[in-house]
């Protein structure tokens, strides 16, 4: 009888430890799903912030373009992962030497279509997803330094001067 009682205690201890192990596995799975959901929501938030930046920038350009004379500095919020907002062309070999690394990386990761048909770039391109290469209408890039120039984002904010003169058909982009 003593042996039977002792073997029952061992059996009960094994069942309890299996239950605890199973509970721990379930808790780990729940925590993993929660972390995945949170990271997905944060990614969606960054993507929507990039979309809002693109939309608000185009709206500001349209507003300045519609006026006869404007000279204003516009501030835009962007995700802190974006270091530079660049303008110009990736089609040629001319670029502002201050931004050589950014130019080469943007050119490296862009397609031929993006190199020829876009004029606004977000650096680094990997963190900007589908908003890294976009076309902005009604802007004049003729005064951009060596056909490619960047504006640094500080603490999630980039400031860009938008200038329209009386008889100018396009909006000029300048540093603050």
MIPAGU-491973 format. One record per residue (C-alpha): x, y, z; residue in one letter. Coordinates in steps of 0.25 Angstrom, whole numbers, plus 5000, padded with zeros to 4 digits. Each point is the difference from the previous one (the first is absolute). Layout:
! residues N
XYZA ...
! end
This chain:
! residues 176
500050005000X 501150095003X 500649984986X 498750034993X 499850135008X 501450044997X 499849974985X 498750085000X 500750125006X 501049994988X 498949994990X 499350125006X 501350085000X 500249974985X 498650044996X 500250135008X 501350034993X 499449974986X 498850105003X 501050105005X 500949984987X 498750014991X 499650135007X 501450064998X 499949964986X 498650074998X 500550125007X 501250014991X 499149994988X 499150115005X 501250095003X 500549974986X 498750034993X 499950135008X 501450054996X 499749974986X 498750075000X 500750135007X 501150004990X 499049994988X 499250115006X 501350095001X 500449974986X 498650044995X 500150135008X 501450034993X 499449974987X 498850095002X 501050115005X 500849994987X 498750004992X 499550135007X 501450064998X 499949984985X 498650054999X 500250125009X 501350044992X 499249994987X 498950085005X 501050115005X 500650004986X 498750014994X 499650125009X 501350074997X 499949984985X 498650055000X 500450135006X 500850124993X 501150025010X 500349915012X 501349985008X 499749915012X 500749895008X 499149885002X 500249905011X 499649854998X 500049895010X 500649874995X 500449875008X 501350015007X 500649894992X 500150094988X 501350085000X 499950084988X 498950054990X 500750024986X 499650064987X 500649994986X 500349894991X 500749875001X 500149994984X 501350074999X 501450005007X 499950145006X 499750025015X 500350085011X 501349955006X 499550025014X 499049894998X 500849904991X 499749885009X 498550035000X 500050024985X 500849874997X 499149915010X 498750064994X 500549984986X 500449855004X 498749965005X 499150074989X 499549954988X 500250064986X 498650055000X 500250075014X 501350064995X 499350074988X 498650035006X 500250045014X 500550135006X 499849985015X 500849905008X 500049965015X 501349945006X 500249905004X 499149934990X 499949875007X 499350075012X 499150084991X 499349884993X 499250044987X 500150155004X 501550004997X 499950054986X 498850094996X 499750114989X 499650135005X 499350094990X 500250154997X 501450015006X 501250074994X 501349925003X 500950084991X 500650075012X 500349885007X 501549985003X 500649914989X 498649944997X 499949935013X 499950065014X 499549955014X 499350075012X 500349945013X 498949955009X 500250045015X 499249935010X 498949964990X 499950134994X 500550054987X 499950154996X 500050044985X 499950144994X 499050014989X 500150124991X 499150054988X 500350134993X 499050084992X 500349954986X 500649865004X 499249884995X 500549915011X 500350005015X 501550005003X 500549925012X 501150065009X 500749985013X 499550075012X 
! end
